[in-house]
Amino acid sequence: MDERYTLPIAKITKETEDINTYTFKHNLGAKPGQFIMLTDFEGGEKPFSISVCSETEFSVTIKRIGDFTTRLFKKNVGDLMSFRGAYGSSFFIHKKRVLLVGGGYAVPTFYFLAKTLIENGSEITLINGSRTKSEHVFADKFATLNIRTINTTDDGSFGEKGTSVDIADRLLEEEKFDFVYASGPEMMMKALQPVISDNKYEFLFERYMKCAIGICGNCTMDPLGIRLCVEGPVLPKEKVEQLSEFGKYHRKPSGSRVNF
Amino acid sequence: MNKIKTEFLGAKVSSPLVLPAGVMGMSFSGLNYCVENGIGVVTSKSLTLVERSGHNGPVIAEFEGGFINAMGLCNPGIVEGLAEINEFKQHSDTPVIVSVFATNTEDFIELTNYVNKSQGDFIELNLSCPNVFDEFGIPLAASKDKVAEIVRAVKEISTIPVIAKLSPNVYNISEIALVAEAAGADALCMINTVGPGMLIDKKMVKPILSNRTGGLSGPCIKPIALRLIHEVYSKVNIPIIGTGGVTNGDDAIEMIMAGSTLIGVGTAVYYRGIEVFDKINQEMIKFMDEENYASINDLPKLEKLK
């Protein structure tokens, strides 16, 4: 049974001007990389990756982009929201030397992954990148994990100057990693792909989702037809390499193709 | 797998299982993924002249017996939709049903002209979407005059066989079916989702679906589908694609016995994964082996109603 839960927002944490973290007191039982479908029953239900997850609570970290998230940003602690999930595939937990390459509002899901990797004894290097300091997220939270972290911004206003891909390129020339994870804008992952072509990796993708349970077909990815809500959102290298739409186009709510 | 090969309106099909409109039919790749998993015939999303984004979410909600859904006829429009079908046909010889939706005869004619130029094998007239009341009023399938007019107009110009998709949400489905047959329909597809129904979030005191209501699918509608298919089968002489709540091989066999030639499988993708088509194929074969039927075409049908 596809359980739905309606609960008050337990905590709202402002991360940046346009990014908030919403926490709910609920044992979601999710795995890193998975997502929930969140709604306020005012029109709109959207998928969000889980950024923090324990036996007592979970969080989703959300960027204000469209009508739904604009409405969400006006809500207060105690306001009711409804969610279902967790859905989708999760990151493979590699227990050796791993590199996490993150960009923008897609980085927080790495917090949940990093916590899980730490519990499994992995040796983690995290690249936390964003365009500029005011858009940089979770630097403080990652600092509490005592993992090797390289903060970077495109304009050099926080951490190193350069993109996450620039930093990954440099690191991979000097060091070896057993596994690479990427979560960020699709064009970042597209630029990263040739850099990590000798490595095993997994990417976290984003597509427009409606049913989130593998029926409607809105989030199928060409040419495989795999559903990002079921076989994704985390896809392994073997699948990523076959995707003809990767970095080229995605589908609107109507199913019509739009180029990146 | 030879046991489940059959024919439908002159087309050879590898399995009697049909992907119904609205399930995985948004892209050429989604259709192909179902073929790789054992489906015999695929149906596109219902295509309209103009692109539609569909309803806001939530568009689907589960309950004990199945789902209610109100997608709102989201589709990329007839031109892009047919481009997906043509791309699918480049890689597959699996028959494709092109589902189209309109609210008046003129638009159905225009859609048919587009479909004629595509590689679709059949055209299915969605006369029965239950989820766009507010925009379009009651389903066309509730009106014998409308059904007759649209089917006749499309049949006159269509270069491929015409299938009428019927609504279960009428009191006289057999009469509607007879009207469609008399107007020239080559086959019927039934049933579309039932109801519509509604579910409520008790804490927020809101309907779960943003459309408020949605059509029922899943195991709870199977007995309704079986009854209606049998009633219609008793009256008409054209083949029926029977759909509604089929989740396993036994359900599929029942659909055939009620009078179906082909069998739709949609919501079961959720219950049993995308592999559900292969699983049902195998389960049908197992039943036929046990009961000594050499071919799916040898399965008996229920005696027709008088």
Interface residues (C-beta under 8 A of the other chain):
Chain A: M1 D2 R4 T6 M37 T39 D40 F41 G43 G44 E45 K46 L80 S82 K210 C211 I213 G214 I215 C216 G217 N218 T220 M221 D222 P223 L224 G225 I226 R227 V230 R251 K252 P253 S254 G255 S256 R257
Chain B: G22 V23 M24 G25 M26 S27 F28 S29 G30 L31 N32 Y33 C34 E36 K45 E51 R52 S53 G54 N56 G57 P58 V59 I60 A61 E62 E64 N69 M71 C74 N75 P76 G77 E80 G81 D201 K202 K203 M204 K206 P207 I208 S210 G266 T267 V269 Y270 G273 I274
